[in-house]
Amino acid sequence: MSTNRLILVFFFFCVGFVATAQNARINGIVLDANNQPIDNVNVVCLGNSAQSNANGFFELSVPANRKVVVIFTHISLKKSTVSIFLKPNEEYEFNLVMNDYQEQMGEVIVVSKNKKRIQGITTIEPEVIRKIPGANAGIENILKTLPGVNSNNELSTQYAVRGGNYDENLVYVNEIEVYRPFLIRSGQQEGLSFTNTDLVQNVDFSAGGFQAKFGDKLSSVLDITYRKPTKFGATLEASLLGGSLAVDAVSKNRKWSVITGVRYRDNSLLVKSQDTQTNFTPSFADIQTNINYQASSKWQWSFLGNISQNKYQYQPLSRQTNFGTLDNPMALLIYYEGQEKDKYDTYFGAVKSTFKVNNNFTLKFIGSVFHTLEQEYFDIFAQYRLGEVDANIGSETYGDVNFARGIGTQLNHARNDLDALIVNTEVKGIYDWKENQLEWGVKYTRESIRDRVVEWEVIDSAGFSINPPIVILPKNDQPYSSYTGPLVPYQNVRATNFNTINRFSGYAQWSRKDRIGSSEVWYNAGVRLHNWEVLGDNIVSKSQITISPRAQFAIKPNWEKDMVFRLSGGMYHQPPFYRELRDASGVVQPNVKAQQSVHIVLSNDYSFKMWNRPFKLVSELYYKSLTDVNTYTIDNVRIRYAATNNAKAYAQGLDVRLNGEFVPGTESWLSFGYLKTEENSADRGFIARPTDQRLKFGLLFQDFMPNIPSVKLYLNLVYNTGLPGGSPSYADPYLYQNRLKDYRRADVGFSKVLINNSTNIDRSWLKSFKELEIGLEIFNLFNNQNAITNTWVRDVYSKNQYAIPNYMTTRVFNVKLNAKL
């Protein structure tokens, strides 16, 4: 099908939408006047009912996006009612005291986003995450449509936020910090993100100016909560890229609940659309479970576990990449021998216990272990020809290389192994007092790293060995005279590191809601401390400490227009992780200091109605001043640090996001971001940082066919201006800087609902399905050629070096089936 026809199909489907029914949940504990739990309390709302257990606990599903009344009745106590308004998939805790002499009445308009609106947190609905198409569908796929979040690699789940890099983002699942593998250097090696979207209940994201309770990173926080099942259920997804299965289970006494997900992914469909022809046999699989136990009305336990095994076997065969101009078309032809075998095994387990001392005081204990075993082995021999392409239309050799400007060979070798064990223990407390809330926490982390790096590269051109340009060797003017100096690898890194890092951190913060005149105001102030020390053989390290004060202030004027103004910021530190301690030669530098950043974020949140439907416009102006910067280079998704603190930098920009019901009953959004970030290394002057993504446009859109509401459309569109990058890894950025071309991508999906809750099914084998959908996805709808890096080919004879772009995926079709039991 031609591109024009695909565009016509896309616009044909972009009309109207029908809202589907969605639910929320209310749960809590019913107590008597003596604060004792009451069992057998009937809880009813619009035909749905539940009953409190021996611990007084209840849980009830209620309709979302409408005001409903929940009724509590007991044979010996007065009836109580509460009026609530919840958002889809929202879970609201309501603890009730029932008595025998007074009926309780009340109204609770609950929108969890109100509190998060004050904190500058973006909330993303799980249903949107699961439906929106993308080559790497999931939470990170949606994040890349938000302003200030940038990525130009659809095969990767990594993202950069407001001038930071991939290592500067915090990720939590159920308040537990999670980690990603260390050695991955290419997006197509990643396979699966840690987060299983089939298990997600709530997703919160902050792009800067976040509170002290969040950890020590410079850029962003992604805070994910997995759902607690209320009844048995299962979801299934299968596509040409893999599949997943998630199962919910609840015990009869409702004290135990378990949700488990299994996933498998195969990126062959995407990788085989690239220029390089390969034998590609990946195996990306994981199993993840979240177990919850309600020990009593005051004590809850949970376990989060994950086992992931990613095997990446890659055997390149050949490649032809055309480049150059219309007047001078050129091509690079490569024939390969050898293969790459990478393996990333990760094991993660965490226990969380929550004890409610009283209605105002809550304690939490969190313990977690992360273990990763990684190996990166490859020997790839490449023979290349660089030549001119026959551009004469009608010629029998049209498109072929008819004159070779240069020939050469390249041999890449690696035997990299890494074994990392990270153990965390943490205690947190929350105390509510009148309109104030105090939060505190202390944490100990031990990181044990065993790392071996052995990798080298040898290059020759027309039979002449090419020496590394950064090494001072005897003059080399081959082929005009023979070279008498030593033959050395073009690149050579060899190191063995055994290190232990001990960390102690803690935080305390205060929040308060108040009024100034007729305006509502919110205050938050806190401080973090972090102490760490690097230990290892032949290492002399000193203990270091950072102090990070942070604050937020928000005000909601008593205006006719619903606006919130927010000012947030503080001093943020990022103590170095192991990757930041290792320099380009693989050697650990133990005394690398924490990078520092001063955040200032000024934002406006305006909620309004347009076309009689809700909309929100969020604008944020930010500035970050960074000192003790540890400079780095990015190659695909591999980051290599200088392991020094000899630079300073800044990032400034504007983020704007308009979201709302462009089509009734759905959420879509448009986003725009402007960013400028530069660094000054060793007082040589300011130049663009590797993440200097100047302009960004994002669109996420949902629609349906007017006369066939069971057919829906989902569109994910991203445009980013080019990043600095693609230059040789050894190049001095002050002497040579290159920008990649603009990144443009549109992914579109169509789904047909075969069965939903309102469908009447007579056939017995279909009655067990609550939902059944079949869909078609088109990745890279307009077939844009996006480059992630350049391959640099040297030709000794002509003394030229050519940049050949490494293109990402072309247009790809995928078929998907979703079912819910």
C-alpha angles and dihedrals in degrees: 000000000000124000092247092055091048090052090051091050090049094053092043090060096043098091131103133332139222120219118236123214114263132184140212132197136238120195139161146117128291115216135180127230090279092053092251119141117256121214129202094035109154114226115193135178125167095328096319114111141182138172131223116246130223089285092053091249121145136173127191136178113228134180115269131224093031138080111257135173121234115203125205118196135174131179094241103028136068120267116260128196136189130188115217140177116201136180123236114288091002119145117210125191113216118175113194133199112206125194140174102242108047135042115225118224128179149138125230118188099195121190110156089200090069092071092040089048088062092049094049093246123151114218120205122198114237091225090060090051093053096046105042111094125234140146087250099028117195141076095319090051089061094042090061090065092059121095115261093024114105138184132152097189118083091186092061132074091204121110138182122222125207097332098322126117134240093274094058098071125097118216123191130182113192088345090304118122113234130200138211129222118280108217102049109124103169131051092228089061094060100078103171134024115227092244116084105210092201089068099044124116103167137015123193125180132188121187097195147329091057126167129273093252089073118081137261107289130117107225124031150347126225109191115189128184123197117218127252110230119236097188142001116292143140137206126200132192127182129175142148087273096055138279147257140208127198125185129193120202134177129188121238093251089046091231093114127052129172134187119186131181132191122192138184127184135185118188095190092109091059100037094050090060090067128093094260115082109218149169098234123181109169126171116194114171139150143169122211132182137183116196121190127192124188099205093176141334088282105033128065131174131193139179127204118192135174135180117186130180119185117182117184117189115176129177112178115206109178143336138198120186120180118208141146127075136307089259094045111026115182137180139201116218119191131181115196138206127184133033147244124237117187128172129187117183117179130182122190132177131169136176122203126187125188120194120186104208091184138329091288104036128062129176126198132192121195127184124175141172125199121188124179128183113190136176130180114190126168142151111181123171116195128191112195139190122197113197153140119279123228102244097176108120110226094027116132089230095045109154094013127116105253100171125037115214094183143358132198149143135240131196121195121190132180138169104175122164129178133180115183129177119187121185124187133185121181140173121198133182135195123193124183118202118175104299093345132090125195121196128182140166143176126202139185122200129185119191119192114189129186110181136172121185121189116158134139141166131210122195132183133175121204088347097309120119113235116219124212112273093220095060120081106233135156115293112286116200099155133193093028094060133012118265115235100180126102119285109236134171116273088232125013128176123172125165142139119203131183109181141162123198121195118198133186118186138165144167142199126192140173128210130186138177116211144147133249106196106309094337125097116230135187127201130195128174131165148147136221129204126197128184124181143166131193117220131187147119115308090001126132108196135170127213113253132196135193131193118206119190116190136177143180133197125186132178131190109197118214092249132140087244115072102238135154123193119200135188118187140160146105141161115313126193133193112199108206120269118209093272090056092051094056115085128210091276092054095251119135116237102200099192098058106139129227115272112241130213132180110210125202116178124177115184144172124206114196120184117191144147124254123178084002090295131109120264136170131203116197120187124182129184113193142178129187125189113196130196133177087032118186102214121217146175126229123215110180097312097330114111121199118190130209087219091221132108098217100121141074128201146173138211126198133170154125128256123194127181128179114190134167146100102321082160114034114266098012137088120233131160147197120209136189129187134185118191137174120180127169137170136208113210119195090343092293092131137267120302132166117284119232089258097050096135101170103188131021132180123184134181130187113181136175126192144152140212109268097224096032106045091174089071112077136181130213123190128190115185128175132178122183128173114237123288124226102259147090093091120127113281092238095049118116104238090213090061100035131021127169131189123213120229121271115284114235124174139159124185119187132187134191123197133187117205108220098172133014137156093284096049118108110219122187099179108092098219091058096047092083092063117092092183133011125178136171121199147182122216127194114197118202092010095191094042095237117183105232120181124208099184141347129250109222115215120191125204114197094194097056094030089228131131118206129204110217113187120236102221125211126224124319126215110316132180124215133183120209137188123198125188135175125197 
